[in-house]
Amino acid sequence: MLRYAADYRTLLWLLVFAPGLVALQYARPEWVPYLCWLSFYFAISAAVVAHNHQHSPTFKAKPLNEFFATWISLFYGYPTFAWIPTHNLNHHKYVNKPGDATITWRITNRHNYLVAASYFFVSAYYQSVPTSEFLKNTRAKNPARYRGYMAQYAVLYGTHLAMALLAIQLHGLALGLKVYGLTLFFPAIVSLWTVHTFNYDQHAHTDPWSKYDHSRNFVGPVLNFLLFGNGYHTVHHENAGRHWSLNKAAHEEIADKINPVLNQRSLTWYWFKQYVLAAVVPSLGTTQLGRAPFDTGEEKLDLRTAKVGFGESGTNAARV
């Protein structure tokens, strides 16, 4: 059934823990203040699983992969197919260079808290371009697949509406909205914001023109356990179809070729140093490595009018 045994933990997280927490908090709303933080974590983990699933499908059977993709979206907060045009076919092709809808330097190449915190809103807006083009092309060339993508929207928003109404029915308007908001709605919002911000931190001030220094890695064992190996970003870009459980070993094979400042042990310490200490002592913050991403050697692009591209990039976008 599963392609890799490591994904038994994926199923435990998404089929048992995440929905179990929602059910428990719906049944015992007085426990929401104590348990909702776990719902936030599992929503963030759902975003990582959505990413992993689109690159390397979890199951051997296509119908199970399609079901799981839709199921993940309930906790992640957005249809999982959207990873295909914006990430698999766009970001992995351009890797923070011109043409990448998720570039970290669209407004400024400064690396500070304000830019990082607002990155989600800017990036999400520009990702709508490849998403719209992808859906338009899919509708014309593969109507059945297009209907499947539209079904993800319907199931996601329909389920969230149903869960909101159920919470209100069980607990009244005020408490019901609190239960729904803290178990599903706000965790999904934070999930979307976090996965965008993590992408920002993995590429801000790296060298997209370099073979090994195009990504920042967070190699601590705790983070990579909690986020299913998502900290090993260099090797992920080198082979996006590799299963997440194999990235640690792949990273260790090339770690000595990566600029040491790009192999961070602790995400928490990195954030504190970059967004708190560097605000007082700028020298503690990152600096641009190598050639800046917008330094193409040609006339600088106008990013407001430049066409965002996407195409085949060697990832497993269509395997789900």
BAVOLO-200392 format. One record per residue (C-alpha): x, y, z; residue number from 1; residue in one letter. Coordinates in steps of 0.05 Angstrom, whole numbers, plus 5000, padded with zeros to 4 digits. Layout:
REM BAVOLO-200392
(site (X Y Z) NUM A);
...
//
This chain:
REM BAVOLO-200392
(site (5000 5000 5000) 1 M);
(site (5054 5050 5021) 2 L);
(site (5114 5063 4977) 3 R);
(site (5160 5076 5037) 4 Y);
(site (5152 5049 5108) 5 A);
(site (5170 5117 5137) 6 A);
(site (5102 5142 5115) 7 D);
(site (5067 5100 5168) 8 Y);
(site (5084 5159 5212) 9 R);
(site (5055 5206 5160) 10 T);
(site (4989 5167 5164) 11 L);
(site (4991 5167 5240) 12 L);
(site (4999 5243 5240) 13 W);
(site (4945 5258 5188) 14 L);
(site (4895 5202 5196) 15 L);
(site (4897 5193 5272) 16 V);
(site (4928 5250 5311) 17 F);
(site (4903 5310 5271) 18 A);
(site (4830 5289 5264) 19 P);
(site (4831 5258 5334) 20 G);
(site (4851 5325 5364) 21 L);
(site (4794 5360 5327) 22 V);
(site (4743 5309 5351) 23 A);
(site (4768 5313 5423) 24 L);
(site (4764 5389 5424) 25 Q);
(site (4695 5388 5393) 26 Y);
(site (4672 5339 5447) 27 A);
(site (4707 5375 5504) 28 R);
(site (4712 5450 5487) 29 P);
(site (4740 5465 5556) 30 E);
(site (4803 5430 5533) 31 W);
(site (4812 5475 5472) 32 V);
(site (4860 5525 5507) 33 P);
(site (4906 5467 5525) 34 Y);
(site (4903 5426 5462) 35 L);
(site (4895 5476 5405) 36 C);
(site (4970 5489 5401) 37 W);
(site (4977 5416 5380) 38 L);
(site (4926 5429 5325) 39 S);
(site (4969 5486 5300) 40 F);
(site (5029 5439 5298) 41 Y);
(site (4992 5384 5261) 42 F);
(site (4966 5435 5210) 43 A);
(site (5037 5458 5197) 44 I);
(site (5058 5385 5190) 45 S);
(site (5001 5376 5140) 46 A);
(site (5032 5430 5097) 47 A);
(site (5098 5393 5096) 48 V);
(site (5063 5327 5081) 49 V);
(site (5025 5361 5024) 50 A);
(site (5092 5384 4996) 51 H);
(site (5123 5315 5003) 52 N);
(site (5062 5280 4975) 53 H);
(site (5062 5322 4911) 54 Q);
(site (5135 5306 4898) 55 H);
(site (5135 5233 4920) 56 S);
(site (5065 5203 4926) 57 P);
(site (5051 5167 4991) 58 T);
(site (5014 5106 4963) 59 F);
(site (5025 5058 4906) 60 K);
(site (4953 5064 4883) 61 A);
(site (4931 5128 4847) 62 K);
(site (4860 5130 4878) 63 P);
(site (4891 5128 4948) 64 L);
(site (4938 5185 4930) 65 N);
(site (4881 5227 4904) 66 E);
(site (4840 5215 4967) 67 F);
(site (4899 5231 5012) 68 F);
(site (4915 5295 4974) 69 A);
(site (4844 5319 4987) 70 T);
(site (4846 5296 5060) 71 W);
(site (4911 5334 5073) 72 I);
(site (4879 5398 5048) 73 S);
(site (4828 5397 5104) 74 L);
(site (4884 5411 5155) 75 F);
(site (4933 5447 5109) 76 Y);
(site (4879 5497 5089) 77 G);
(site (4887 5498 5013) 78 Y);
(site (4878 5448 4956) 79 P);
(site (4943 5408 4951) 80 T);
(site (4944 5408 4875) 81 F);
(site (4967 5481 4879) 82 A);
(site (5037 5456 4896) 83 W);
(site (5043 5430 4824) 84 I);
(site (5043 5496 4785) 85 P);
(site (5073 5541 4839) 86 T);
(site (5125 5495 4868) 87 H);
(site (5139 5432 4827) 88 N);
(site (5136 5466 4759) 89 L);
(site (5157 5536 4777) 90 N);
(site (5200 5542 4840) 91 H);
(site (5240 5480 4825) 92 H);
(site (5254 5505 4755) 93 K);
(site (5277 5575 4773) 94 Y);
(site (5300 5567 4846) 95 V);
(site (5294 5639 4869) 96 N);
(site (5318 5668 4803) 97 K);
(site (5277 5712 4756) 98 P);
(site (5214 5674 4735) 99 G);
(site (5204 5642 4804) 100 D);
(site (5135 5663 4830) 101 A);
(site (5162 5653 4901) 102 T);
(site (5224 5696 4897) 103 I);
(site (5247 5724 4964) 104 T);
(site (5273 5789 4935) 105 W);
(site (5212 5815 4896) 106 R);
(site (5207 5880 4936) 107 I);
(site (5275 5882 4970) 108 T);
(site (5334 5837 4981) 109 N);
(site (5339 5857 5053) 110 R);
(site (5330 5801 5102) 111 H);
(site (5293 5823 5164) 112 N);
(site (5230 5807 5204) 113 Y);
(site (5185 5855 5166) 114 L);
(site (5203 5824 5098) 115 V);
(site (5197 5753 5125) 116 A);
(site (5130 5766 5159) 117 A);
(site (5099 5798 5097) 118 S);
(site (5129 5748 5048) 119 Y);
(site (5068 5702 5052) 120 F);
(site (5021 5757 5027) 121 F);
(site (5066 5779 4970) 122 V);
(site (5085 5708 4949) 123 S);
(site (5013 5682 4952) 124 A);
(site (4990 5739 4907) 125 Y);
(site (5042 5725 4853) 126 Y);
(site (5032 5649 4857) 127 Q);
(site (4961 5660 4833) 128 S);
(site (4989 5672 4763) 129 V);
(site (5018 5603 4750) 130 P);
(site (4959 5571 4786) 131 T);
(site (4909 5605 4741) 132 S);
(site (4949 5587 4678) 133 E);
(site (4956 5515 4702) 134 F);
(site (4881 5508 4714) 135 L);
(site (4865 5539 4647) 136 K);
(site (4911 5491 4611) 137 N);
(site (4887 5431 4650) 138 T);
(site (4814 5448 4636) 139 R);
(site (4828 5450 4561) 140 A);
(site (4873 5388 4558) 141 K);
(site (4847 5343 4613) 142 N);
(site (4776 5360 4636) 143 P);
(site (4773 5300 4683) 144 A);
(site (4835 5321 4721) 145 R);
(site (4809 5393 4723) 146 Y);
(site (4744 5368 4755) 147 R);
(site (4787 5332 4806) 148 G);
(site (4823 5396 4824) 149 Y);
(site (4757 5433 4830) 150 M);
(site (4731 5378 4875) 151 A);
(site (4789 5393 4922) 152 Q);
(site (4763 5464 4929) 153 Y);
(site (4692 5440 4941) 154 A);
(site (4711 5387 4992) 155 V);
(site (4758 5434 5029) 156 L);
(site (4711 5494 5036) 157 Y);
(site (4649 5450 5043) 158 G);
(site (4680 5411 5100) 159 T);
(site (4703 5473 5136) 160 H);
(site (4634 5504 5130) 161 L);
(site (4603 5439 5156) 162 A);
(site (4651 5437 5214) 163 M);
(site (4637 5509 5232) 164 A);
(site (4562 5496 5232) 165 L);
(site (4572 5432 5273) 166 L);
(site (4611 5470 5325) 167 A);
(site (4557 5523 5329) 168 I);
(site (4503 5469 5334) 169 Q);
(site (4540 5435 5391) 170 L);
(site (4563 5495 5431) 171 H);
(site (4525 5557 5409) 172 G);
(site (4550 5614 5366) 173 L);
(site (4606 5644 5407) 174 A);
(site (4637 5581 5436) 175 L);
(site (4624 5543 5371) 176 G);
(site (4663 5594 5330) 177 L);
(site (4719 5591 5381) 178 K);
(site (4723 5516 5377) 179 V);
(site (4722 5515 5301) 180 Y);
(site (4770 5574 5296) 181 G);
(site (4823 5545 5343) 182 L);
(site (4820 5473 5318) 183 T);
(site (4814 5482 5243) 184 L);
(site (4810 5553 5215) 185 F);
(site (4868 5589 5248) 186 F);
(site (4913 5528 5247) 187 P);
(site (4903 5526 5171) 188 A);
(site (4920 5600 5165) 189 I);
(site (4983 5592 5207) 190 V);
(site (5000 5530 5166) 191 S);
(site (4998 5569 5101) 192 L);
(site (5037 5627 5130) 193 W);
(site (5090 5582 5161) 194 T);
(site (5104 5540 5099) 195 V);
(site (5114 5604 5058) 196 H);
(site (5159 5634 5111) 197 T);
(site (5200 5570 5115) 198 F);
(site (5211 5574 5040) 199 N);
(site (5233 5646 5049) 200 Y);
(site (5284 5627 5102) 201 D);
(site (5311 5570 5060) 202 Q);
(site (5328 5617 5002) 203 H);
(site (5337 5689 5028) 204 A);
(site (5409 5712 5015) 205 H);
(site (5430 5645 4985) 206 T);
(site (5464 5640 4917) 207 D);
(site (5415 5612 4866) 208 P);
(site (5470 5609 4813) 209 W);
(site (5511 5561 4855) 210 S);
(site (5508 5485 4850) 211 K);
(site (5507 5475 4925) 212 Y);
(site (5493 5542 4957) 213 D);
(site (5424 5556 4929) 214 H);
(site (5388 5535 4993) 215 S);
(site (5393 5541 5068) 216 R);
(site (5388 5477 5108) 217 N);
(site (5363 5466 5179) 218 F);
(site (5395 5401 5200) 219 V);
(site (5373 5392 5273) 220 G);
(site (5342 5323 5286) 221 P);
(site (5282 5349 5325) 222 V);
(site (5258 5396 5270) 223 L);
(site (5269 5343 5216) 224 N);
(site (5230 5292 5257) 225 F);
(site (5172 5341 5268) 226 L);
(site (5172 5366 5196) 227 L);
(site (5187 5302 5159) 228 F);
(site (5257 5318 5135) 229 G);
(site (5238 5386 5106) 230 N);
(site (5302 5419 5133) 231 G);
(site (5346 5385 5081) 232 Y);
(site (5332 5433 5025) 233 H);
(site (5395 5431 4981) 234 T);
(site (5387 5357 4965) 235 V);
(site (5313 5366 4956) 236 H);
(site (5327 5415 4899) 237 H);
(site (5378 5368 4870) 238 E);
(site (5328 5310 4868) 239 N);
(site (5257 5333 4883) 240 A);
(site (5228 5264 4871) 241 G);
(site (5270 5232 4926) 242 R);
(site (5228 5209 4984) 243 H);
(site (5234 5255 5045) 244 W);
(site (5261 5199 5089) 245 S);
(site (5323 5192 5045) 246 L);
(site (5343 5265 5047) 247 N);
(site (5384 5263 5111) 248 K);
(site (5432 5211 5082) 249 A);
(site (5435 5249 5015) 250 A);
(site (5451 5314 5052) 251 H);
(site (5508 5282 5091) 252 E);
(site (5541 5261 5026) 253 E);
(site (5547 5333 5002) 254 I);
(site (5546 5373 5067) 255 A);
(site (5620 5390 5062) 256 D);
(site (5609 5422 4994) 257 K);
(site (5556 5471 5021) 258 I);
(site (5578 5537 5051) 259 N);
(site (5577 5524 5126) 260 P);
(site (5533 5584 5141) 261 V);
(site (5478 5550 5101) 262 L);
(site (5477 5489 5146) 263 N);
(site (5441 5515 5207) 264 Q);
(site (5433 5469 5267) 265 R);
(site (5374 5504 5300) 266 S);
(site (5316 5540 5266) 267 L);
(site (5297 5573 5332) 268 T);
(site (5367 5602 5343) 269 W);
(site (5371 5623 5270) 270 Y);
(site (5305 5661 5276) 271 W);
(site (5326 5693 5342) 272 F);
(site (5393 5715 5314) 273 K);
(site (5366 5738 5247) 274 Q);
(site (5302 5773 5268) 275 Y);
(site (5318 5797 5339) 276 V);
(site (5392 5804 5350) 277 L);
(site (5409 5828 5280) 278 A);
(site (5359 5884 5288) 279 A);
(site (5406 5911 5341) 280 V);
(site (5473 5884 5315) 281 V);
(site (5466 5880 5239) 282 P);
(site (5531 5841 5231) 283 S);
(site (5496 5781 5263) 284 L);
(site (5448 5776 5204) 285 G);
(site (5457 5742 5137) 286 T);
(site (5490 5773 5077) 287 T);
(site (5480 5757 5004) 288 Q);
(site (5522 5698 4982) 289 L);
(site (5554 5697 4914) 290 G);
(site (5517 5731 4857) 291 R);
(site (5450 5763 4876) 292 A);
(site (5390 5726 4848) 293 P);
(site (5370 5786 4805) 294 F);
(site (5441 5793 4776) 295 D);
(site (5428 5758 4709) 296 T);
(site (5484 5794 4673) 297 G);
(site (5430 5826 4631) 298 E);
(site (5386 5887 4639) 299 E);
(site (5348 5881 4705) 300 K);
(site (5278 5854 4697) 301 L);
(site (5215 5893 4714) 302 D);
(site (5184 5843 4761) 303 L);
(site (5116 5876 4756) 304 R);
(site (5109 5857 4683) 305 T);
(site (5156 5798 4675) 306 A);
(site (5119 5734 4656) 307 K);
(site (5122 5679 4708) 308 V);
(site (5141 5614 4675) 309 G);
(site (5128 5542 4692) 310 F);
(site (5142 5477 4656) 311 G);
(site (5171 5408 4663) 312 E);
(site (5226 5409 4715) 313 S);
(site (5242 5336 4729) 314 G);
(site (5196 5332 4790) 315 T);
(site (5140 5283 4800) 316 N);
(site (5083 5333 4793) 317 A);
(site (5036 5289 4754) 318 A);
(site (5046 5224 4792) 319 R);
(site (4992 5236 4845) 320 V);
//
